[in-house]
Amino acid sequence: MGLIEQILRIALSFLVLFLLARLLGRKEISQMTFPNFVSGIAIGSIAANLALSPNVRIGYGILALIGWSAFTVFFDYIEIHSKKGRKVIEGDPMIVVKNGQVMEDVLRKTRLNINTLNSMLRQKNVFSMTDVEYAIFEVDGKLSVMKKEEKKPVTKSDMNIPKKQIIYPTATAVVTDGTIVHENLSKLNINTDWLQQQLQQAGVQDVSDVFYAEIQQDGSLYIDKRNDVVH
């Protein structure tokens, strides 16, 4: 196989893989179903053979890539449009902890052991089985956990704390490294005079003395000065 043919094979493999990846969508690896996973391995292997093996004809290699991709799209279509098909392809979520009790039979069906279950719970910031009311092993391999009522974190509504007034959707930087971010000020419909006034009220005479400042969601201004002294 000559150099030109090698370059052509690599270019075609990359181009076909890129087009197929765009066609197949943007599912994360954790969201891939079994057919997606199998197809991903097969398509990668075919592309590698197409790029490197002179025994694989270019036309056959491209046809194989398209064929595997077509099967993947077909299975995705079934998952979207058929509940029964989705159940066969993906399976069902399985309850591994119910009413605070570990379901040993279900745990065996999921091929999990108690150490793995405890590890997955810790990833959910649950460090004791006594804190768990329900735990569900999802079809994507993740664990969903519902804590017991007395172990749930206290919310503002539980403590009758009024909600903070929301003026802006997110906090937005208006000064970075001593320089005003005029673009962000314009998006917030705030002028530099208002910003300078707020800085002066905070004891800042010059914007160059500010390392970072941002407008909070409630409209207040957070200011971090340069060379802060920590007592």
Secondary structure, DSSP 8 states (H G I E B T S, - for coil): --HHHHHHHHHHHHHHHHHHHHHH----GGG--HHHHHHHHHHHHHHHHHHH-TTS-HHHHHHHHHHHHHHHHHHHHHHHH-HHHHHHHH---EEEEETTEE-HHHHHHTT--HHHHHHHHHTTT---GGGEEEEEE-TTS-EEEEE-GGGS---TTTTT-------SSS-EEEEETTEE-HHHHHHTT--HHHHHHHHHHTT---GGGEEEEEE-TTS-EEEEETT----
